[in-house]
Amino acid sequence: MGESKRRKDALGEKYGQESYVFPWLPLTKSQSKDFMKWTTRGSWIGIAVLALIWVTVLFIGPAMGWWQLNN
């Protein structure tokens, strides 16, 4: 009897199903990986937006103020 057959006999109906991150949390390991992927992507988008706002306030804002004073 091979190892996979022993494991299949031991697990019964749970054989081949994904395991949960925690037994009390209905979240599978692949779902947690997807969550980490999306939150990482969202964090980088937030950093880019923050940098764009910072450049706008730092450079474009004072330039517009100077332009209004001279016209």
Predicted model as a PDB file, atoms N, CA, C, CB and O in Angstrom, pLDDT in the B-factor column:
MODEL        1                                                                  
ATOM      1  N   MET A   1       0.854  -1.179   0.000  1.00 58.00           N  
ATOM      2  CA  MET A   1       0.000   0.000   0.000  1.00 58.00           C  
ATOM      3  C   MET A   1       0.893   1.232   0.000  1.00 58.00           C  
ATOM      4  CB  MET A   1      -0.968   0.003   1.227  1.00 58.00           C  
ATOM      5  O   MET A   1       1.797   1.350   0.828  1.00 58.00           O  
ATOM      6  N   GLY A   2       0.643   2.142  -0.920  1.00 79.00           N  
ATOM      7  CA  GLY A   2       1.455   3.343  -1.027  1.00 79.00           C  
ATOM      8  C   GLY A   2       1.051   4.408  -0.021  1.00 79.00           C  
ATOM      9  O   GLY A   2      -0.002   4.336   0.613  1.00 79.00           O  
ATOM     10  N   GLU A   3       1.923   5.396   0.099  1.00 82.00           N  
ATOM     11  CA  GLU A   3       1.684   6.487   1.058  1.00 82.00           C  
ATOM     12  C   GLU A   3       0.413   7.259   0.731  1.00 82.00           C  
ATOM     13  CB  GLU A   3       2.876   7.445   1.079  1.00 82.00           C  
ATOM     14  O   GLU A   3      -0.332   7.636   1.637  1.00 82.00           O  
ATOM     15  N   SER A   4       0.156   7.498  -0.554  1.00 79.00           N  
ATOM     16  CA  SER A   4      -1.038   8.265  -0.923  1.00 79.00           C  
ATOM     17  C   SER A   4      -2.319   7.505  -0.556  1.00 79.00           C  
ATOM     18  CB  SER A   4      -1.025   8.581  -2.434  1.00 79.00           C  
ATOM     19  O   SER A   4      -3.312   8.111  -0.151  1.00 79.00           O  
ATOM     20  N   LYS A   5      -2.290   6.189  -0.698  1.00 83.00           N  
ATOM     21  CA  LYS A   5      -3.480   5.417  -0.325  1.00 83.00           C  
ATOM     22  C   LYS A   5      -3.683   5.436   1.186  1.00 83.00           C  
ATOM     23  CB  LYS A   5      -3.362   3.965  -0.824  1.00 83.00           C  
ATOM     24  O   LYS A   5      -4.817   5.519   1.657  1.00 83.00           O  
ATOM     25  N   ARG A   6      -2.597   5.361   1.945  1.00 84.00           N  
ATOM     26  CA  ARG A   6      -2.719   5.456   3.407  1.00 84.00           C  
ATOM     27  C   ARG A   6      -3.290   6.814   3.813  1.00 84.00           C  
ATOM     28  CB  ARG A   6      -1.345   5.234   4.083  1.00 84.00           C  
ATOM     29  O   ARG A   6      -4.159   6.907   4.680  1.00 84.00           O  
ATOM     30  N   ARG A   7      -2.778   7.866   3.161  1.00 79.00           N  
ATOM     31  CA  ARG A   7      -3.256   9.215   3.479  1.00 79.00           C  
ATOM     32  C   ARG A   7      -4.725   9.348   3.102  1.00 79.00           C  
ATOM     33  CB  ARG A   7      -2.413  10.286   2.746  1.00 79.00           C  
ATOM     34  O   ARG A   7      -5.503   9.956   3.837  1.00 79.00           O  
ATOM     35  N   LYS A   8      -5.108   8.784   1.962  1.00 78.00           N  
ATOM     36  CA  LYS A   8      -6.509   8.845   1.523  1.00 78.00           C  
ATOM     37  C   LYS A   8      -7.408   8.099   2.504  1.00 78.00           C  
ATOM     38  CB  LYS A   8      -6.663   8.253   0.101  1.00 78.00           C  
ATOM     39  O   LYS A   8      -8.494   8.575   2.834  1.00 78.00           O  
ATOM     40  N   ASP A   9      -6.968   6.944   2.967  1.00 78.00           N  
ATOM     41  CA  ASP A   9      -7.757   6.194   3.941  1.00 78.00           C  
ATOM     42  C   ASP A   9      -7.859   6.930   5.269  1.00 78.00           C  
ATOM     43  CB  ASP A   9      -7.153   4.818   4.160  1.00 78.00           C  
ATOM     44  O   ASP A   9      -8.901   6.896   5.922  1.00 78.00           O  
ATOM     45  N   ALA A  10      -6.784   7.593   5.667  1.00 77.00           N  
ATOM     46  CA  ALA A  10      -6.780   8.307   6.944  1.00 77.00           C  
ATOM     47  C   ALA A  10      -7.657   9.556   6.896  1.00 77.00           C  
ATOM     48  CB  ALA A  10      -5.354   8.689   7.327  1.00 77.00           C  
ATOM     49  O   ALA A  10      -8.349   9.864   7.866  1.00 77.00           O  
ATOM     50  N   LEU A  11      -7.632  10.277   5.772  1.00 76.00           N  
ATOM     51  CA  LEU A  11      -8.391  11.526   5.679  1.00 76.00           C  
ATOM     52  C   LEU A  11      -9.861  11.295   5.329  1.00 76.00           C  
ATOM     53  CB  LEU A  11      -7.761  12.437   4.644  1.00 76.00           C  
ATOM     54  O   LEU A  11     -10.721  12.084   5.720  1.00 76.00           O  
ATOM     55  N   GLY A  12     -10.144  10.260   4.622  1.00 76.00           N  
ATOM     56  CA  GLY A  12     -11.534   9.968   4.272  1.00 76.00           C  
ATOM     57  C   GLY A  12     -12.088  10.986   3.294  1.00 76.00           C  
ATOM     58  O   GLY A  12     -11.544  11.160   2.203  1.00 76.00           O  
ATOM     59  N   GLU A  13     -13.181  11.669   3.678  1.00 75.00           N  
ATOM     60  CA  GLU A  13     -13.836  12.637   2.796  1.00 75.00           C  
ATOM     61  C   GLU A  13     -13.014  13.901   2.597  1.00 75.00           C  
ATOM     62  CB  GLU A  13     -15.189  13.000   3.348  1.00 75.00           C  
ATOM     63  O   GLU A  13     -13.194  14.601   1.601  1.00 75.00           O  
ATOM     64  N   LYS A  14     -12.126  14.202   3.517  1.00 73.00           N  
ATOM     65  CA  LYS A  14     -11.335  15.434   3.424  1.00 73.00           C  
ATOM     66  C   LYS A  14     -10.162  15.308   2.458  1.00 73.00           C  
ATOM     67  CB  LYS A  14     -10.820  15.819   4.793  1.00 73.00           C  
ATOM     68  O   LYS A  14      -9.451  16.287   2.226  1.00 73.00           O  
ATOM     69  N   TYR A  15      -9.944  14.118   1.888  1.00 74.00           N  
ATOM     70  CA  TYR A  15      -8.823  13.905   0.981  1.00 74.00           C  
ATOM     71  C   TYR A  15      -9.009  14.732  -0.291  1.00 74.00           C  
ATOM     72  CB  TYR A  15      -8.680  12.407   0.635  1.00 74.00           C  
ATOM     73  O   TYR A  15     -10.063  14.671  -0.923  1.00 74.00           O  
ATOM     74  N   GLY A  16      -8.000  15.496  -0.661  1.00 69.00           N  
ATOM     75  CA  GLY A  16      -8.042  16.315  -1.871  1.00 69.00           C  
ATOM     76  C   GLY A  16      -8.635  17.694  -1.669  1.00 69.00           C  
ATOM     77  O   GLY A  16      -8.574  18.522  -2.578  1.00 69.00           O  
ATOM     78  N   GLN A  17      -9.209  17.968  -0.505  1.00 74.00           N  
ATOM     79  CA  GLN A  17      -9.769  19.291  -0.240  1.00 74.00           C  
ATOM     80  C   GLN A  17      -8.692  20.200   0.327  1.00 74.00           C  
ATOM     81  CB  GLN A  17     -10.968  19.200   0.731  1.00 74.00           C  
ATOM     82  O   GLN A  17      -7.751  19.744   0.978  1.00 74.00           O  
ATOM     83  N   GLU A  18      -8.842  21.459   0.076  1.00 77.00           N  
ATOM     84  CA  GLU A  18      -7.880  22.429   0.599  1.00 77.00           C  
ATOM     85  C   GLU A  18      -8.026  22.565   2.105  1.00 77.00           C  
ATOM     86  CB  GLU A  18      -8.064  23.796  -0.077  1.00 77.00           C  
ATOM     87  O   GLU A  18      -9.126  22.482   2.650  1.00 77.00           O  
ATOM     88  N   SER A  19      -6.903  22.775   2.761  1.00 78.00           N  
ATOM     89  CA  SER A  19      -6.958  22.964   4.212  1.00 78.00           C  
ATOM     90  C   SER A  19      -7.172  24.439   4.535  1.00 78.00           C  
ATOM     91  CB  SER A  19      -5.662  22.446   4.885  1.00 78.00           C  
ATOM     92  O   SER A  19      -6.884  25.320   3.726  1.00 78.00           O  
ATOM     93  N   TYR A  20      -7.680  24.681   5.727  1.00 76.00           N  
ATOM     94  CA  TYR A  20      -7.931  26.045   6.177  1.00 76.00           C  
ATOM     95  C   TYR A  20      -6.699  26.619   6.853  1.00 76.00           C  
ATOM     96  CB  TYR A  20      -9.127  26.088   7.130  1.00 76.00           C  
ATOM     97  O   TYR A  20      -5.841  25.879   7.333  1.00 76.00           O  
ATOM     98  N   VAL A  21      -6.617  27.945   6.887  1.00 75.00           N  
ATOM     99  CA  VAL A  21      -5.521  28.604   7.572  1.00 75.00           C  
ATOM    100  C   VAL A  21      -5.609  28.303   9.064  1.00 75.00           C  
ATOM    101  CB  VAL A  21      -5.543  30.130   7.311  1.00 75.00           C  
ATOM    102  O   VAL A  21      -4.629  27.891   9.685  1.00 75.00           O  
ATOM    103  N   PHE A  22      -6.787  28.513   9.627  1.00 80.00           N  
ATOM    104  CA  PHE A  22      -7.090  28.158  11.009  1.00 80.00           C  
ATOM    105  C   PHE A  22      -8.333  27.285  10.993  1.00 80.00           C  
ATOM    106  CB  PHE A  22      -7.297  29.431  11.906  1.00 80.00           C  
ATOM    107  O   PHE A  22      -9.206  27.489  10.149  1.00 80.00           O  
ATOM    108  N   PRO A  23      -8.442  26.332  11.887  1.00 80.00           N  
ATOM    109  CA  PRO A  23      -9.626  25.456  11.875  1.00 80.00           C  
ATOM    110  C   PRO A  23     -10.940  26.205  12.121  1.00 80.00           C  
ATOM    111  CB  PRO A  23      -9.467  24.374  12.924  1.00 80.00           C  
ATOM    112  O   PRO A  23     -11.986  25.792  11.619  1.00 80.00           O  
ATOM    113  N   TRP A  24     -10.899  27.290  12.878  1.00 81.00           N  
ATOM    114  CA  TRP A  24     -12.119  28.025  13.210  1.00 81.00           C  
ATOM    115  C   TRP A  24     -12.429  29.134  12.218  1.00 81.00           C  
ATOM    116  CB  TRP A  24     -12.005  28.608  14.590  1.00 81.00           C  
ATOM    117  O   TRP A  24     -13.460  29.795  12.345  1.00 81.00           O  
ATOM    118  N   LEU A  25     -11.560  29.358  11.228  1.00 79.00           N  
ATOM    119  CA  LEU A  25     -11.751  30.430  10.244  1.00 79.00           C  
ATOM    120  C   LEU A  25     -11.990  29.814   8.869  1.00 79.00           C  
ATOM    121  CB  LEU A  25     -10.519  31.387  10.210  1.00 79.00           C  
ATOM    122  O   LEU A  25     -11.120  29.107   8.361  1.00 79.00           O  
ATOM    123  N   PRO A  26     -13.149  30.063   8.253  1.00 82.00           N  
ATOM    124  CA  PRO A  26     -13.423  29.440   6.950  1.00 82.00           C  
ATOM    125  C   PRO A  26     -12.694  30.164   5.807  1.00 82.00           C  
ATOM    126  CB  PRO A  26     -14.937  29.432   6.679  1.00 82.00           C  
ATOM    127  O   PRO A  26     -13.323  30.741   4.920  1.00 82.00           O  
ATOM    128  N   LEU A  27     -11.375  30.120   5.847  1.00 84.00           N  
ATOM    129  CA  LEU A  27     -10.541  30.776   4.847  1.00 84.00           C  
ATOM    130  C   LEU A  27      -9.455  29.789   4.424  1.00 84.00           C  
ATOM    131  CB  LEU A  27      -9.918  32.110   5.402  1.00 84.00           C  
ATOM    132  O   LEU A  27      -8.636  29.366   5.240  1.00 84.00           O  
ATOM    133  N   THR A  28      -9.456  29.428   3.145  1.00 85.00           N  
ATOM    134  CA  THR A  28      -8.473  28.451   2.685  1.00 85.00           C  
ATOM    135  C   THR A  28      -7.130  29.135   2.436  1.00 85.00           C  
ATOM    136  CB  THR A  28      -8.966  27.743   1.402  1.00 85.00           C  
ATOM    137  O   THR A  28      -7.032  30.362   2.404  1.00 85.00           O  
ATOM    138  N   LYS A  29      -6.115  28.318   2.263  1.00 86.00           N  
ATOM    139  CA  LYS A  29      -4.774  28.857   2.069  1.00 86.00           C  
ATOM    140  C   LYS A  29      -4.653  29.604   0.743  1.00 86.00           C  
ATOM    141  CB  LYS A  29      -3.745  27.737   2.131  1.00 86.00           C  
ATOM    142  O   LYS A  29      -3.948  30.611   0.674  1.00 86.00           O  
ATOM    143  N   SER A  30      -5.316  29.139  -0.302  1.00 88.00           N  
ATOM    144  CA  SER A  30      -5.247  29.857  -1.582  1.00 88.00           C  
ATOM    145  C   SER A  30      -5.995  31.188  -1.496  1.00 88.00           C  
ATOM    146  CB  SER A  30      -5.831  28.990  -2.721  1.00 88.00           C  
ATOM    147  O   SER A  30      -5.588  32.166  -2.123  1.00 88.00           O  
ATOM    148  N   GLN A  31      -7.082  31.232  -0.727  1.00 89.00           N  
ATOM    149  CA  GLN A  31      -7.794  32.502  -0.545  1.00 89.00           C  
ATOM    150  C   GLN A  31      -6.932  33.495   0.227  1.00 89.00           C  
ATOM    151  CB  GLN A  31      -9.130  32.275   0.192  1.00 89.00           C  
ATOM    152  O   GLN A  31      -6.960  34.691  -0.064  1.00 89.00           O  
ATOM    153  N   SER A  32      -6.174  33.020   1.196  1.00 87.00           N  
ATOM    154  CA  SER A  32      -5.310  33.929   1.946  1.00 87.00           C  
ATOM    155  C   SER A  32      -4.172  34.438   1.064  1.00 87.00           C  
ATOM    156  CB  SER A  32      -4.744  33.228   3.195  1.00 87.00           C  
ATOM    157  O   SER A  32      -3.748  35.584   1.212  1.00 87.00           O  
ATOM    158  N   LYS A  33      -3.673  33.609   0.153  1.00 91.00           N  
ATOM    159  CA  LYS A  33      -2.641  34.072  -0.786  1.00 91.00           C  
ATOM    160  C   LYS A  33      -3.200  35.140  -1.722  1.00 91.00           C  
ATOM    161  CB  LYS A  33      -2.083  32.889  -1.607  1.00 91.00           C  
ATOM    162  O   LYS A  33      -2.535  36.138  -1.999  1.00 91.00           O  
ATOM    163  N   ASP A  34      -4.436  34.927  -2.212  1.00 93.00           N  
ATOM    164  CA  ASP A  34      -5.076  35.936  -3.063  1.00 93.00           C  
ATOM    165  C   ASP A  34      -5.285  37.239  -2.307  1.00 93.00           C  
ATOM    166  CB  ASP A  34      -6.418  35.418  -3.592  1.00 93.00           C  
ATOM    167  O   ASP A  34      -5.080  38.320  -2.859  1.00 93.00           O  
ATOM    168  N   PHE A  35      -5.691  37.142  -1.043  1.00 92.00           N  
ATOM    169  CA  PHE A  35      -5.886  38.331  -0.223  1.00 92.00           C  
ATOM    170  C   PHE A  35      -4.581  39.103  -0.066  1.00 92.00           C  
ATOM    171  CB  PHE A  35      -6.442  37.947   1.151  1.00 92.00           C  
ATOM    172  O   PHE A  35      -4.563  40.329  -0.169  1.00 92.00           O  
ATOM    173  N   MET A  36      -3.497  38.386   0.181  1.00 94.00           N  
ATOM    174  CA  MET A  36      -2.194  39.048   0.321  1.00 94.00           C  
ATOM    175  C   MET A  36      -1.768  39.697  -0.989  1.00 94.00           C  
ATOM    176  CB  MET A  36      -1.126  38.043   0.780  1.00 94.00           C  
ATOM    177  O   MET A  36      -1.185  40.781  -0.981  1.00 94.00           O  
ATOM    178  N   LYS A  37      -2.052  39.044  -2.120  1.00 96.00           N  
ATOM    179  CA  LYS A  37      -1.695  39.603  -3.422  1.00 96.00           C  
ATOM    180  C   LYS A  37      -2.440  40.920  -3.666  1.00 96.00           C  
ATOM    181  CB  LYS A  37      -2.009  38.593  -4.546  1.00 96.00           C  
ATOM    182  O   LYS A  37      -1.841  41.911  -4.083  1.00 96.00           O  
ATOM    183  N   TRP A  38      -3.747  40.918  -3.404  1.00 97.00           N  
ATOM    184  CA  TRP A  38      -4.550  42.118  -3.653  1.00 97.00           C  
ATOM    185  C   TRP A  38      -4.221  43.250  -2.682  1.00 97.00           C  
ATOM    186  CB  TRP A  38      -6.026  41.783  -3.560  1.00 97.00           C  
ATOM    187  O   TRP A  38      -4.188  44.413  -3.085  1.00 97.00           O  
ATOM    188  N   THR A  39      -3.980  42.932  -1.422  1.00 97.00           N  
ATOM    189  CA  THR A  39      -3.651  43.990  -0.474  1.00 97.00           C  
ATOM    190  C   THR A  39      -2.279  44.579  -0.756  1.00 97.00           C  
ATOM    191  CB  THR A  39      -3.707  43.462   0.951  1.00 97.00           C  
ATOM    192  O   THR A  39      -2.071  45.776  -0.554  1.00 97.00           O  
ATOM    193  N   THR A  40      -1.337  43.763  -1.218  1.00 98.00           N  
ATOM    194  CA  THR A  40      -0.024  44.287  -1.596  1.00 98.00           C  
ATOM    195  C   THR A  40      -0.146  45.212  -2.801  1.00 98.00           C  
ATOM    196  CB  THR A  40       0.952  43.136  -1.904  1.00 98.00           C  
ATOM    197  O   THR A  40       0.458  46.283  -2.835  1.00 98.00           O  
ATOM    198  N   ARG A  41      -0.927  44.793  -3.783  1.00 98.00           N  
ATOM    199  CA  ARG A  41      -1.137  45.634  -4.969  1.00 98.00           C  
ATOM    200  C   ARG A  41      -1.828  46.951  -4.582  1.00 98.00           C  
ATOM    201  CB  ARG A  41      -1.982  44.875  -6.029  1.00 98.00           C  
ATOM    202  O   ARG A  41      -1.464  48.015  -5.082  1.00 98.00           O  
ATOM    203  N   GLY A  42      -2.809  46.872  -3.705  1.00 97.00           N  
ATOM    204  CA  GLY A  42      -3.502  48.085  -3.253  1.00 97.00           C  
ATOM    205  C   GLY A  42      -2.587  49.010  -2.479  1.00 97.00           C  
ATOM    206  O   GLY A  42      -2.708  50.231  -2.577  1.00 97.00           O  
ATOM    207  N   SER A  43      -1.670  48.440  -1.709  1.00 98.00           N  
ATOM    208  CA  SER A  43      -0.711  49.268  -0.965  1.00 98.00           C  
ATOM    209  C   SER A  43       0.193  50.036  -1.909  1.00 98.00           C  
ATOM    210  CB  SER A  43       0.133  48.403  -0.024  1.00 98.00           C  
ATOM    211  O   SER A  43       0.451  51.220  -1.696  1.00 98.00           O  
ATOM    212  N   TRP A  44       0.680  49.367  -2.958  1.00 98.00           N  
ATOM    213  CA  TRP A  44       1.546  50.050  -3.922  1.00 98.00           C  
ATOM    214  C   TRP A  44       0.789  51.143  -4.678  1.00 98.00           C  
ATOM    215  CB  TRP A  44       2.135  49.039  -4.914  1.00 98.00           C  
ATOM    216  O   TRP A  44       1.347  52.200  -4.972  1.00 98.00           O  
ATOM    217  N   ILE A  45      -0.461  50.890  -4.986  1.00 98.00           N  
ATOM    218  CA  ILE A  45      -1.276  51.930  -5.645  1.00 98.00           C  
ATOM    219  C   ILE A  45      -1.453  53.117  -4.711  1.00 98.00           C  
ATOM    220  CB  ILE A  45      -2.666  51.366  -6.069  1.00 98.00           C  
ATOM    221  O   ILE A  45      -1.371  54.266  -5.145  1.00 98.00           O  
ATOM    222  N   GLY A  46      -1.696  52.848  -3.426  1.00 98.00           N  
ATOM    223  CA  GLY A  46      -1.831  53.937  -2.451  1.00 98.00           C  
ATOM    224  C   GLY A  46      -0.547  54.732  -2.309  1.00 98.00           C  
ATOM    225  O   GLY A  46      -0.594  55.955  -2.181  1.00 98.00           O  
ATOM    226  N   ILE A  47       0.595  54.067  -2.328  1.00 98.00           N  
ATOM    227  CA  ILE A  47       1.882  54.771  -2.247  1.00 98.00           C  
ATOM    228  C   ILE A  47       2.076  55.657  -3.471  1.00 98.00           C  
ATOM    229  CB  ILE A  47       3.052  53.765  -2.125  1.00 98.00           C  
ATOM    230  O   ILE A  47       2.548  56.787  -3.347  1.00 98.00           O  
ATOM    231  N   ALA A  48       1.716  55.156  -4.656  1.00 98.00           N  
ATOM    232  CA  ALA A  48       1.855  55.951  -5.884  1.00 98.00           C  
ATOM    233  C   ALA A  48       0.942  57.177  -5.852  1.00 98.00           C  
ATOM    234  CB  ALA A  48       1.534  55.089  -7.122  1.00 98.00           C  
ATOM    235  O   ALA A  48       1.354  58.265  -6.255  1.00 98.00           O  
ATOM    236  N   VAL A  49      -0.278  57.012  -5.382  1.00 98.00           N  
ATOM    237  CA  VAL A  49      -1.208  58.140  -5.289  1.00 98.00           C  
ATOM    238  C   VAL A  49      -0.691  59.169  -4.286  1.00 98.00           C  
ATOM    239  CB  VAL A  49      -2.619  57.654  -4.880  1.00 98.00           C  
ATOM    240  O   VAL A  49      -0.759  60.372  -4.536  1.00 98.00           O  
ATOM    241  N   LEU A  50      -0.181  58.700  -3.166  1.00 98.00           N  
ATOM    242  CA  LEU A  50       0.379  59.602  -2.165  1.00 98.00           C  
ATOM    243  C   LEU A  50       1.562  60.392  -2.731  1.00 98.00           C  
ATOM    244  CB  LEU A  50       0.815  58.814  -0.926  1.00 98.00           C  
ATOM    245  O   LEU A  50       1.682  61.592  -2.486  1.00 98.00           O  
ATOM    246  N   ALA A  51       2.433  59.720  -3.487  1.00 96.00           N  
ATOM    247  CA  ALA A  51       3.576  60.407  -4.099  1.00 96.00           C  
ATOM    248  C   ALA A  51       3.113  61.440  -5.116  1.00 96.00           C  
ATOM    249  CB  ALA A  51       4.515  59.397  -4.771  1.00 96.00           C  
ATOM    250  O   ALA A  51       3.688  62.525  -5.201  1.00 96.00           O  
ATOM    251  N   LEU A  52       2.081  61.115  -5.887  1.00 95.00           N  
ATOM    252  CA  LEU A  52       1.547  62.057  -6.872  1.00 95.00           C  
ATOM    253  C   LEU A  52       0.960  63.291  -6.187  1.00 95.00           C  
ATOM    254  CB  LEU A  52       0.476  61.375  -7.740  1.00 95.00           C  
ATOM    255  O   LEU A  52       1.185  64.414  -6.638  1.00 95.00           O  
ATOM    256  N   ILE A  53       0.220  63.095  -5.115  1.00 94.00           N  
ATOM    257  CA  ILE A  53      -0.342  64.227  -4.365  1.00 94.00           C  
ATOM    258  C   ILE A  53       0.781  65.066  -3.760  1.00 94.00           C  
ATOM    259  CB  ILE A  53      -1.301  63.728  -3.250  1.00 94.00           C  
ATOM    260  O   ILE A  53       0.725  66.295  -3.764  1.00 94.00           O  
ATOM    261  N   TRP A  54       1.804  64.382  -3.240  1.00 94.00           N  
ATOM    262  CA  TRP A  54       2.932  65.095  -2.633  1.00 94.00           C  
ATOM    263  C   TRP A  54       3.650  65.962  -3.667  1.00 94.00           C  
ATOM    264  CB  TRP A  54       3.920  64.099  -2.001  1.00 94.00           C  
ATOM    265  O   TRP A  54       3.987  67.110  -3.378  1.00 94.00           O  
ATOM    266  N   VAL A  55       3.888  65.430  -4.861  1.00 92.00           N  
ATOM    267  CA  VAL A  55       4.543  66.208  -5.917  1.00 92.00           C  
ATOM    268  C   VAL A  55       3.658  67.378  -6.327  1.00 92.00           C  
ATOM    269  CB  VAL A  55       4.860  65.316  -7.143  1.00 92.00           C  
ATOM    270  O   VAL A  55       4.163  68.473  -6.576  1.00 92.00           O  
ATOM    271  N   THR A  56       2.360  67.167  -6.399  1.00 90.00           N  
ATOM    272  CA  THR A  56       1.437  68.241  -6.763  1.00 90.00           C  
ATOM    273  C   THR A  56       1.485  69.372  -5.740  1.00 90.00           C  
ATOM    274  CB  THR A  56       0.007  67.699  -6.885  1.00 90.00           C  
ATOM    275  O   THR A  56       1.583  70.542  -6.111  1.00 90.00           O  
ATOM    276  N   VAL A  57       1.417  69.033  -4.471  1.00 89.00           N  
ATOM    277  CA  VAL A  57       1.417  70.056  -3.423  1.00 89.00           C  
ATOM    278  C   VAL A  57       2.772  70.759  -3.360  1.00 89.00           C  
ATOM    279  CB  VAL A  57       1.077  69.429  -2.054  1.00 89.00           C  
ATOM    280  O   VAL A  57       2.833  71.972  -3.157  1.00 89.00           O  
ATOM    281  N   LEU A  58       3.851  70.006  -3.531  1.00 89.00           N  
ATOM    282  CA  LEU A  58       5.186  70.566  -3.373  1.00 89.00           C  
ATOM    283  C   LEU A  58       5.589  71.460  -4.537  1.00 89.00           C  
ATOM    284  CB  LEU A  58       6.190  69.458  -3.217  1.00 89.00           C  
ATOM    285  O   LEU A  58       6.177  72.518  -4.313  1.00 89.00           O  
ATOM    286  N   PHE A  59       5.293  71.068  -5.769  1.00 87.00           N  
ATOM    287  CA  PHE A  59       5.789  71.804  -6.933  1.00 87.00           C  
ATOM    288  C   PHE A  59       4.711  72.585  -7.675  1.00 87.00           C  
ATOM    289  CB  PHE A  59       6.443  70.855  -7.882  1.00 87.00           C  
ATOM    290  O   PHE A  59       4.896  73.767  -7.963  1.00 87.00           O  
ATOM    291  N   ILE A  60       3.610  71.955  -7.982  1.00 84.00           N  
ATOM    292  CA  ILE A  60       2.591  72.602  -8.812  1.00 84.00           C  
ATOM    293  C   ILE A  60       1.835  73.654  -8.020  1.00 84.00           C  
ATOM    294  CB  ILE A  60       1.614  71.565  -9.373  1.00 84.00           C  
ATOM    295  O   ILE A  60       1.514  74.715  -8.556  1.00 84.00           O  
ATOM    296  N   GLY A  61       1.545  73.382  -6.763  1.00 81.00           N  
ATOM    297  CA  GLY A  61       0.822  74.352  -5.938  1.00 81.00           C  
ATOM    298  C   GLY A  61       1.545  75.684  -5.808  1.00 81.00           C  
ATOM    299  O   GLY A  61       0.942  76.719  -6.091  1.00 81.00           O  
ATOM    300  N   PRO A  62       2.810  75.710  -5.394  1.00 83.00           N  
ATOM    301  CA  PRO A  62       3.535  76.971  -5.318  1.00 83.00           C  
ATOM    302  C   PRO A  62       3.703  77.653  -6.681  1.00 83.00           C  
ATOM    303  CB  PRO A  62       4.889  76.735  -4.702  1.00 83.00           C  
ATOM    304  O   PRO A  62       3.702  78.881  -6.757  1.00 83.00           O  
ATOM    305  N   ALA A  63       3.844  76.879  -7.742  1.00 81.00           N  
ATOM    306  CA  ALA A  63       3.971  77.472  -9.079  1.00 81.00           C  
ATOM    307  C   ALA A  63       2.686  78.180  -9.466  1.00 81.00           C  
ATOM    308  CB  ALA A  63       4.319  76.396 -10.125  1.00 81.00           C  
ATOM    309  O   ALA A  63       2.739  79.248 -10.075  1.00 81.00           O  
ATOM    310  N   MET A  64       1.536  77.617  -9.130  1.00 79.00           N  
ATOM    311  CA  MET A  64       0.262  78.262  -9.440  1.00 79.00           C  
ATOM    312  C   MET A  64       0.091  79.545  -8.615  1.00 79.00           C  
ATOM    313  CB  MET A  64      -0.911  77.290  -9.173  1.00 79.00           C  
ATOM    314  O   MET A  64      -0.454  80.532  -9.107  1.00 79.00           O  
ATOM    315  N   GLY A  65       0.545  79.529  -7.397  1.00 77.00           N  
ATOM    316  CA  GLY A  65       0.472  80.736  -6.577  1.00 77.00           C  
ATOM    317  C   GLY A  65       1.336  81.852  -7.123  1.00 77.00           C  
ATOM    318  O   GLY A  65       0.919  83.010  -7.130  1.00 77.00           O  
ATOM    319  N   TRP A  66       2.527  81.523  -7.580  1.00 68.00           N  
ATOM    320  CA  TRP A  66       3.416  82.519  -8.181  1.00 68.00           C  
ATOM    321  C   TRP A  66       2.835  83.069  -9.455  1.00 68.00           C  
ATOM    322  CB  TRP A  66       4.780  81.924  -8.456  1.00 68.00           C  
ATOM    323  O   TRP A  66       2.948  84.264  -9.727  1.00 68.00           O  
ATOM    324  N   TRP A  67       2.193  82.187 -10.264  1.00 65.00           N  
ATOM    325  CA  TRP A  67       1.613  82.594 -11.529  1.00 65.00           C  
ATOM    326  C   TRP A  67       0.467  83.568 -11.286  1.00 65.00           C  
ATOM    327  CB  TRP A  67       1.127  81.371 -12.322  1.00 65.00           C  
ATOM    328  O   TRP A  67       0.313  84.527 -12.041  1.00 65.00           O  
ATOM    329  N   GLN A  68      -0.341  83.348 -10.253  1.00 65.00           N  
ATOM    330  CA  GLN A  68      -1.458  84.233  -9.971  1.00 65.00           C  
ATOM    331  C   GLN A  68      -0.987  85.601  -9.497  1.00 65.00           C  
ATOM    332  CB  GLN A  68      -2.366  83.610  -8.932  1.00 65.00           C  
ATOM    333  O   GLN A  68      -1.622  86.612  -9.799  1.00 65.00           O  
ATOM    334  N   LEU A  69       0.122  85.646  -8.758  1.00 66.00           N  
ATOM    335  CA  LEU A  69       0.637  86.914  -8.295  1.00 66.00           C  
ATOM    336  C   LEU A  69       1.177  87.781  -9.424  1.00 66.00           C  
ATOM    337  CB  LEU A  69       1.706  86.680  -7.283  1.00 66.00           C  
ATOM    338  O   LEU A  69       1.129  89.008  -9.332  1.00 66.00           O  
ATOM    339  N   ASN A  70       1.684  87.176 -10.475  1.00 69.00           N  
ATOM    340  CA  ASN A  70       2.286  87.923 -11.580  1.00 69.00           C  
ATOM    341  C   ASN A  70       1.299  88.245 -12.680  1.00 69.00           C  
ATOM    342  CB  ASN A  70       3.432  87.151 -12.155  1.00 69.00           C  
ATOM    343  O   ASN A  70       1.681  88.909 -13.644  1.00 69.00           O  
ATOM    344  N   ASN A  71       0.064  87.818 -12.593  1.00 64.00           N  
ATOM    345  CA  ASN A  71      -0.911  88.124 -13.652  1.00 64.00           C  
ATOM    346  C   ASN A  71      -2.023  88.984 -13.131  1.00 64.00           C  
ATOM    347  CB  ASN A  71      -1.487  86.851 -14.243  1.00 64.00           C  
ATOM    348  O   ASN A  71      -2.932  89.339 -13.882  1.00 64.00           O  
TER     349      ASN A  71                                                      
ENDMDL                                                                          
END                                                                             
